[in-house]
């Protein structure tokens, strides 16, 4: 199955690798779980113990990522498709016909959140996600990763590596200069990827699938939306800014959430045409 999202100057393609043909059939669509997907760790910060001193959200999140890497959950550079990540129909998550998951506007701003990370009976006051662009060589092997501020170079085979602190629903799409979006992955509108909290997952999910941008000159963007499914309920989406910090493990996003409000993180990544001076 091949998906091409095209304008005159841009192609973002979901393809298969290794045999020169289109991607294998994507993972079977699973029945949509009841809301929320999981709540097992709702009283513990991101599944880890919180020390008693106040700490910055980004500092604690970086520690959490390193602990996840050393706790046998898969090295950051060796992330794979974990049990629990699946494509599901959006159906029961929608409470309003005009609420489209992929249409969340990018809400990331520069800077660092002021309030320290805390946890109480209401839960955590921050939720976050780590996202990196994993480059693949022609054989499909991981060949390093890039932070999102570097953009996506034309001709690069890649996957997105996503590690959320919360049970997440994910859609990847394209946004043009007029703000119009088209869903790329999952390929079928009305479907989303669900990722359990704390799991490092590569998208597309198929082992032989990848994304490819080919274009000579474009102002289009690759856009992703990562949200807690409970944020789809009217009035429950967090409206606070999302801050981004790039470090050695990729791009980290943090959003402060009030009690009974749930994270929505949307970012647009610039596409970098191939330099004609390069081979």
N, C-alpha and C positions, 0 to 999 in steps of 0.2 A: 504494500500500500504506500503510495507516494502522495505527499501533500505539498503543493506549491502555492505560496502566497506571493503574488507578484504585482509589481507596478512596472513602469517602463524601464526602471533602472535597478530594481531590487528583486532578488529571489531569496526567500528563506525556505529551505527545503527540509522535510523530514524524510530521511533515506535509510536504506540498509547498507551494511558494509560487508565486504569480504567476497561477495559473489557477483558484484556488478549489477544486481537486480534491485528492485524496490525492497523496502524494509519488510521483514517478516510480519505476519499478523500481530498487532499489538496484543499485550496481555488481555485476557478475557475480562470483560466488564463485570464487576462484582455488584451484588445488590447493595444499595445504599444503606449504610448503618444508621441507626437511630441517632438523633442529636443528643448530646455531643458524641463525637467518635469515641473518645476515651476521657476518663476523668480520674484515673487511678492515682495520679500524683498531684492533685490539685492543691494540697496543703503543704507541699514541699517545693522550694524554689527549684524548678527545672530538674527535679529528680535528684538533687544533691542537697547536702546539709548546708545551711547558711550560717556563717560565723557571726559572732555577736557584734562586731564593729561595722559601722556603716561603710559601704563601698560604692564606687561608681558602677553604673549598670554595665558599661562596656568592659570595665576591668573584671567584673565577676563573670561576665559572659565569656571572655577569652579564657579564663580559668576553667570554666565549665566545658568549653570545647576541648581543651587539653586533657581534662579528666575523662571525657568521653572517649578520646583517642586511646588513652592508656587503660581503659576499663574493658577492653575487648570488644568494643562496639564497631571496630573497623577503623583503620587509620584514615586520616583526612585525605591522604593522597591515594588511598585504596578503597574509597567508598564504593559500595555496590548497591544493588537493589535488595532491600531488606524485606523480610516477611512483614506484612502489614501495610506496605505501600501498594496501592491499587488504583485502577481507574474505575470510577463509579458514576452513575447517572446523577445529575444535579437534582432532578425532580423534587423530592420531599424537602430539600433545603430551601427552596424558594417559597417565600411567603407573599411576594408581590410580583405580578407579571412583568413590571418594568425594572426589576432588579436583576441585572445581568452580571455574573461574577467577573467576567473579563473586562467589564467597562469601568472598573474602579480607576480613578485618575491617579497618576503617580503622585505620591504624597511625601516623598523623601526630601529633607532639607539638610543643609550643611550645619555642622556644629555638634555640641555635646549636651545631653540632657542635664539639667541642674540638680534635680532631686536624686538622692542616693537610692540604691536598690534596697527595698525593705520587704518583709513578709509578715503578715498577721493573720488573724482569723478569716479575713476576706481573701487571702491569697497574696500573690505577688503584685507589686505595683508596676512591673515592667514585663514585657514579653519581647522576644527577639527571634531572629533567624540569621544564619550564616549562609551566604550564597557565593559560589565561585564558578567560574567558567573553566571546565576541564577540557583541555585540548586532547585530541586523539590523533594517533599516527594513522597511516593508510591501512594498517592491519587491525585497527580498533583498540590498540593499547593506549593507556593513558600516557600523555606526553607532557605533563605539567599542567598548571592552572594559572588563571589570570584573575586579578581583582576586576570588578566591574567598571571602575573608572577608566580602565585601559580600553574599554570598548570591545567590539567584536570585529576582528579582521576578516576581510573577504577571503574566501577560499579555505577557511579553517573548519575542520570537522570538530564539533564540540558537543558536550553535554553540560547541563547545569547541575551542580552539586548543591543540595539544599538540606540544611539541618535546622529545624525549628524547635523552639522551646515548648511549643504548644501543639496540639493536634491540629493539623493544617490541611486546608484545601488549596490546591495550586492550579493555576491556568497560565499558559504561556501564549503570547500573541504578538502581533505586529501593530504598531501605531504609526499612522502617517502624519505629516506636518499639520493636517487639519484636525488631528485628534481622533480620527476614525480608527477603530480597532478591528482586527480580525483574529480569531482564535487559531493558533497553530497546533498546540498540544494541550490536552488530547485533541486528536484530529476532528472529532465529531462535536459540534456545539451541543451544549447540554450535558457534557461530561466533564469531570474534574479528576485530578489526582488527589488522593488522601494520603497523608504521611503522618504516622504517629509521632508524638513528641519525642525528641531526642534521637531520632533515627536519621542517619546520613543516607541520602537517597540520590541517585543519579537520574535525571530526566533527559531524554525519553527513557522509559522503564525497560524497553526491550534491549537485550544484551547487544544485539546487532544494529540498533537504531542510533541515529545521531542527527544533529541539526547542522545545516550548512547555509551560510550566507554568501551569495555571489552577486556582485554588483559593481558598477564602475563609479557611481557618484549618487549618493542618496542622503536625504535628511530624515529617512524613516528610522524607527527605533524598534528594538525588541523589548517587549514589556512583559513583566510577570506580576501576578497578583497572588499573594499568600495571605490567607485569612483563616481565623477560627470560624468554623461553620455557624457557631451561635451568633456571630456578627451579622448574619443575614436576617435575623429577627429585627423588626422595625425598632429603631432607636437604640440598639445594643452595640452598634459598631463604634469603636473608639475613634474620636475625631481629633486626637492630638497628633502633633507632627511626628514623623518617623525620622530618626537621626541615623546617619551612616558613618561607619568608621572602617577604613581599609587597613588590614594588617597582614602578617605573614600567612594567616590561615584563610584569607579571602576577604569578602566584604561583609561586615556585621551591621545589622539593622536592629534598632531598639525603639520601642514605642511604649510610652507610659500609658497605663490603662487604669481607669477608675473601677471600683467595685461594680459588678454586673455589666461591664463593658468589655469588648473583646477585640483583639488586634486585627487590623487590616493594613497590610504592607504592600505597596505597589511601587515598582521602580521601572524606569525606561532606560535602556542601555543603547548607547549610540553605536552605529554601524560604521566601520572604517573601511572605505573602498581600498582595493589593492593599489599600492603605489606603482604607477607604470614604469618607474625607473628601476624597480626591483624585478628579479627573475620570477 
